Amino acid sequence: MTPEKYDAWYDSPRGRWIGDAEFELLCRHLDMRPGASLLDVGCGTGWFTRRLASVGLDVTGLDIDADALNFSRERSHDIPYVEGDACRLPFPDQSFDQVISVTALCFVADWPRAIAEITRVTRRRFVLGLLNRHSLLWLDKGRNGGKGAYHGAHWHTRKELAEAMQELPVEHIHFSSAIFLPSGTDFAQAVERSLPKSIPWGAFLLVSGDAAS
């Protein structure tokens, strides 16, 4: 899929609903005070990067895909975008107040190392959005190696993420999820509004935490 087609998906009714729901959950776990520095690891076409910048955060995007970064730069000239590997982030320790990654680590083979790198460059908080193994979306799109855009993705579980976090200097780990019925119909959206984000079966699995004090 080209960067143009990927980014345009967020303009479709279903894509906009999913993007908005994921963005809202991210914001619940971030410090949204203007001026806070934030690194978006695996920013892709910059859809979330641009939205976070629009609310006043000092955002930097990083991705390994040069084509996606070129698209990102064309869409937002005022945001710095860096080409780099999530497993070897080109920044010193504690470079950013906050670090996020949105469904990018699902396509990183050594995702525990990428999480370790994310926590290394985090000064205060990290927030990771991942594909949830225990979800209806996995049943539809994730089995047998995955379909379409999900081909080759790793679908995470809370258990494996909690175990990975035990090896890192982090604290205040919190899990939540969203996108319980991924169809995007009016019924799915009504269900989404009615369910608490603490339920662990949403397709978008979020884990947040703080750098150890």
N, C-alpha and C positions, 0 to 999 in steps of 0.2 A: 504494500500500500504506500502511495506517495505521501509526503508530508501534507500536501494540499488536501488530499482526500481524507487523511486522518483528522486534520484540524476541522475540516468542513463537517465531519460527523457530529461535532458538538453544536452545529447549527440546526441539526435535525431535531424534531420534537423529542424523540427518545434520548438522543445524545445530550440535548440541553438539560433535560430533567436529571439524567444521571450525573452530568457534570456539576449541576447546581447542588444536588444532594451530597456529592462527595466534597465539594468546596465548603458547604456549610459545616459538615462534620470536621473537616480540617480546621476551620476557623475556631471551632469550639475548643480546640486543644492548643491553639497557638496564642502567643502574645501579639495582639493586633495593634499595639500602640505604634503610631507612625514613627518611622526612623529606625525601627529594630531591623538588624541585618538578618537576611535569610538566604540560604542556599537551597536551590531546587535541584536535587540529584536525579538525573535521567529526565530532564525537563522536556525532551522531545521537541514538539512544535511550539512549546511555550504557552499553552492554553492556561494552565494553572499559574505559571510564572507571571503572565500579564495580569491576571486577575488579582494576584497578591500585590503586585506593584501598584495597581490602580487604587488600592486602599491605603497606600502610603508606606508600605514596607520597603526597605532597601534591599532589593532582590537581585540575586545572581543566579543564572541558569547554567547547568552543566550537563553535557551529553556526549556520548561517544560517536554519534551519528552526525557527520558533517553536513549532510543534506538537510536534516531536521534543524540543525543550528542555523544554516543559511536562511531557511524559511523563518525561523524565530527572529533573526536579526532584521529581516525585511519587514516584519510585522511590528517590531518595537525597537526603534533605534536607541532609545535611552536606557535599555537594560543590558548590562554586560552578560555575554554568553561565552562560556569557556568550553573548549573541546577537551574531554578527559574521561578517564576510566573510573567508574564507581569504586573499584577495588583498589585504586591508587589515586586518591583525590589530591590534586596539586595545590594543596593549601596547608599552612602550618596548623598545629594544634590550636583548638579553640578559636578558630577564625571567625565564626559566625554565631550570633545570638541563638539562632534557630536553624535547623536543617530539616527539610522534608524530602520525601520521595513518593511519587504517586504511581503505583502499578508498574514501576520500572524494574524493581529488584526481582520481580517474577521472571524476568528474562536474563538475569545475571546468574551464571552457573554457581559461582562462589558467593552466594548471597550473604552467608554469615560474615565473610570478610568485608563485604560492602557495608553491612550494618556496623561493623567495628570501625570502619573508616568514617562513616557518618557520625558516630558518637565521638570519635577522635577530634573532629573539626568543630564539634558543637560546644558552644560556651554555656548554653543553658538548657535548651529543649530540642528534642527531635520528635518528628511525627511521620510515621510511615503508613502509606496506604497500600494494601496488598490484595491479591485475589484469594478468596477464602475457599479452602477445600471443602468445608462443611456448608455448602450453599446450593440453592437451586440452579444458579448459573453454572456451577461446576458440573452438575448432573446433565445440563443441556449442552455446554460448550467445552468442558474440561476433560472429559473422559477419553481414554485411548489416545493420548497425546495432544488432544485439543483440536478445535475446529477454527478455521478462519484466522482472525487476528489473535486467537488464543493458542494457536498451534505452537507447541514447544514450551508453553508457560509452566512455571512451577506454581502450584496452588498451595498456599501456606495454611498451617493450623496454629491455633493459639499455643498448643503444647510445644511445638518445635520452636516457636518464637520465644516463648518463656524460657526454654532451655538455653537458647542462644544468648538471651539477655543476662543469664546468670554468670556468664563468662566476662561480662563487660562492666566498667565502672559507671553504672547507671542506677537510678533509683526512681521511685514513684511510677512504676510501670502500670499503664492503664490500657485496657482493650475495649473497643466498641466496634459497631458495624453498621452498615447501611445497604440499601438496595436489596431488600428482601425478596421482592418479586420484580425481576429485571425486565419485564415486558414493557413497562412504561405506560400501560393503559391507565385510564382514570381510576379503575379499581386498585391497580398496583400503587398508584400515587396516594390514594386514600389510606391504604394499608401502611405505607411508609410513614405517613403523618401520625398514625395511631400507635405505632409500636415504639417502645423505648430503644435507644441506641445500645443499651447494654445487652440486648439479645444477640447471641453469637453467630447467627446464621445468615447475616447479610453477605452479599457477594463481595462487598468492599469491606475488608477487614483492616481496621486501624489499630495501630499500637503506638502509644506515645510514652515518653519518659523524659527524665531530666539527667543532665550530667551530674555525677556524684559530687556532693559538696565536700 
